[in-house]
Amino acid sequence: MTEQILSDFEESVESLTLIPSDGGVFEVTVDGELIFSKKKLGRHANYEEIREAIQARLNR
């Protein structure tokens, strides 16, 4: 998914940080705003919903 994000948002991404964690936590934040949380939803994201959430956040 990281490669897809970098490819799709090449012009917008200044940095991307992966933070390993335990317990199946998967969260995506953009500029400090949480846009996806596996823990809150109880399921993993598909790439399309992550891409749409990033795009929506960037279009603000």
N, CA and C of each residue as an Amber inpcrd file, in Angstrom:
protein
   180
   0.8200000  -1.1910000   0.0000000   0.0000000   0.0000000   0.0000000
   0.8670000   1.2600000   0.0000000   2.0000000   1.1950000   0.6490000
   2.9010000   2.3460000   0.7030000   3.3330000   2.7790000  -0.6890000
   3.7200000   1.8150000  -1.5060000   4.1450000   2.1390000  -2.8660000
   3.0210000   2.7720000  -3.6740000   1.8000000   2.2820000  -3.4790000
   0.6510000   2.8540000  -4.1880000   0.4040000   4.2940000  -3.7680000
   0.4840000   4.5650000  -2.4820000   0.2930000   5.9320000  -1.9880000
   1.3480000   6.8600000  -2.5800000   2.5960000   6.4190000  -2.5300000
   3.6710000   7.2530000  -3.0790000   3.4980000   7.4720000  -4.5740000
   3.0520000   6.4680000  -5.2790000   2.8380000   6.5960000  -6.7160000
   1.6580000   7.5170000  -7.0220000   0.5380000   7.3060000  -6.3480000
  -0.6820000   8.0780000  -6.6180000  -0.5850000   9.5320000  -6.1630000
   0.1900000   9.7900000  -5.1130000   0.2590000  11.1340000  -4.5460000
   1.6750000  11.7010000  -4.6000000   2.4220000  11.3160000  -5.5970000
   3.8180000  11.7180000  -5.7400000   4.0190000  13.2270000  -5.6120000
   3.1310000  14.0030000  -6.1820000   3.2530000  15.4630000  -6.1530000
   2.8920000  16.0660000  -4.7940000   2.1300000  15.3370000  -3.9820000
   1.6130000  15.8890000  -2.7270000   2.3500000  15.4140000  -1.4770000
   3.0030000  14.2750000  -1.5490000   3.6240000  13.6830000  -0.3670000
   5.0380000  14.2160000  -0.1910000   5.2500000  14.9060000   0.9300000
   6.5990000  15.3680000   1.2690000   7.3420000  14.3120000   2.0660000
   6.6130000  13.5710000   2.8890000   7.2210000  12.4880000   3.6530000
   6.1410000  11.4730000   4.0010000   6.5920000  10.2530000   4.2580000
   5.6900000   9.1760000   4.6440000   6.4140000   8.3970000   5.7260000
   5.7530000   8.1570000   6.8480000   6.3680000   7.4670000   7.9640000
   5.5820000   6.2120000   8.2870000   6.2690000   5.0880000   8.3660000
   5.6680000   3.8310000   8.8040000   6.1140000   3.5820000  10.2280000
   5.1560000   3.3090000  11.0980000   5.4760000   3.0630000  12.5040000
   4.9840000   1.6700000  12.8670000   5.8880000   0.7220000  13.0470000
   5.4830000  -0.6320000  13.4200000   4.7910000  -0.6310000  14.7840000
   3.8060000  -1.5110000  14.9220000   3.1120000  -1.6210000  16.2030000
   2.6630000  -3.0560000  16.4090000   2.1720000  -3.3270000  17.6030000
   1.6820000  -4.6590000  17.9630000   0.1590000  -4.6630000  18.0000000
  -0.4080000  -5.8310000  17.9970000  -1.8340000  -5.9760000  18.2260000
  -2.7180000  -5.6810000  17.0270000  -2.1670000  -5.6850000  15.8250000
  -2.9820000  -5.4880000  14.6360000  -3.4530000  -4.0680000  14.4080000
  -2.7850000  -3.1010000  15.0070000  -3.1670000  -1.7030000  14.8220000
  -2.7190000  -1.2460000  13.4410000  -3.6280000  -0.6350000  12.6900000
  -3.3090000  -0.0420000  11.3920000  -4.0450000   1.2770000  11.3190000
  -3.2980000   2.3670000  11.3420000  -3.9030000   3.6940000  11.2780000
  -3.2030000   4.5160000  10.2080000  -3.9750000   5.3600000   9.5550000
  -3.4350000   6.2530000   8.5420000  -3.7890000   7.6730000   8.9560000
  -2.7830000   8.5240000   9.0200000  -3.0050000   9.9340000   9.3260000
  -2.4240000  10.7900000   8.2070000  -3.0510000  11.9340000   7.9790000
  -2.5550000  12.9190000   7.0250000  -2.4690000  14.2410000   7.7660000
  -1.2930000  14.8080000   7.8140000  -1.0520000  16.0670000   8.5310000
  -1.6100000  16.0200000   9.9510000  -1.4060000  14.8820000  10.6210000
  -1.8310000  14.7270000  12.0060000  -3.2910000  14.3620000  12.1980000
  -4.0690000  14.2820000  11.1260000  -5.4900000  13.9330000  11.2280000
  -5.6840000  12.4590000  10.8940000  -6.3110000  11.7200000  11.8050000
  -6.5860000  10.3100000  11.5960000  -7.6480000  10.1610000  10.5110000
  -7.3000000   9.4320000   9.4380000  -8.2810000   9.2380000   8.3670000
  -8.7450000   7.7870000   8.2550000  -8.0130000   6.8670000   8.9040000
  -8.4570000   5.4740000   8.9590000  -7.8840000   4.8180000  10.1950000
  -8.7180000   4.0280000  10.8800000  -8.2730000   3.2700000  12.0420000
  -8.8920000   1.8790000  11.9930000  -8.0520000   0.8740000  11.8030000
  -8.5140000  -0.5130000  11.8410000  -9.0910000  -0.8350000  13.2180000
  -8.4730000  -0.3090000  14.2470000  -8.9300000  -0.5730000  15.6160000
 -10.3520000  -0.0540000  15.8230000 -10.6400000   1.1420000  15.3320000
 -11.9810000   1.7140000  15.4960000 -13.0270000   0.9890000  14.6600000
 -12.6610000   0.6110000  13.4220000 -13.6200000  -0.0240000  12.5230000
 -13.6820000  -1.5440000  12.6670000 -12.6330000  -2.1250000  13.2430000
 -12.6030000  -3.5710000  13.4230000 -12.3090000  -4.3360000  12.1480000
 -11.7360000  -3.6800000  11.1560000 -11.3980000  -4.3370000   9.8930000
 -10.2580000  -3.5750000   9.2250000  -9.6050000  -4.2550000   8.3040000
  -8.5200000  -3.6210000   7.5650000  -9.1080000  -2.8250000   6.4090000
  -8.4020000  -1.8260000   5.9810000  -8.8360000  -0.9830000   4.8640000
  -8.4750000  -1.6260000   3.5410000  -9.2400000  -1.2930000   2.5180000
  -8.7820000  -1.6230000   1.1760000  -8.1260000  -0.3590000   0.6340000
  -7.2800000  -0.5140000  -0.3510000  -6.5170000   0.6360000  -0.8230000
  -7.4160000   1.7450000  -1.3440000  -8.4830000   1.4020000  -2.0170000
  -9.3510000   2.4300000  -2.6100000  -9.9100000   3.3770000  -1.5510000
 -10.3160000   2.8590000  -0.4110000 -10.8570000   3.7590000   0.6150000
  -9.7670000   4.6280000   1.2440000  -8.5510000   4.1030000   1.3500000
  -7.4400000   4.9100000   1.8420000  -7.1290000   6.0140000   0.8400000
  -7.0670000   5.6710000  -0.4450000  -6.7960000   6.6570000  -1.4870000
  -7.8490000   7.7610000  -1.4770000  -9.1210000   7.3910000  -1.3800000
 -10.2090000   8.3790000  -1.3540000 -10.1200000   9.2750000  -0.1140000
  -9.7740000   8.6960000   1.0290000  -9.6570000   9.4890000   2.2560000
  -8.4860000  10.4630000   2.1750000  -7.3760000  10.0300000   1.6100000
  -6.2250000  10.9260000   1.4270000  -6.6010000  12.0360000   0.4770000
  -7.2260000  11.6930000  -0.6420000  -7.6170000  12.6880000  -1.6290000
  -8.5700000  13.7240000  -1.0200000  -9.5430000  13.2670000  -0.2590000
 -10.4960000  14.1790000   0.3840000  -9.7750000  15.1210000   1.3440000
  -8.8210000  14.5870000   2.0890000  -8.0680000  15.4150000   3.0540000
  -7.2170000  16.4440000   2.3290000  -6.6140000  16.0520000   1.2090000
  -5.7610000  16.9820000   0.4590000  -6.5660000  18.0510000  -0.2560000
  -7.8170000  17.7790000  -0.5730000  -8.6520000  18.7250000  -1.3130000
  -9.3280000  19.7550000  -0.4320000  -9.0840000  19.7230000   0.8380000
  -9.7140000  20.7030000   1.7480000  -9.2150000  22.0880000   1.4840000
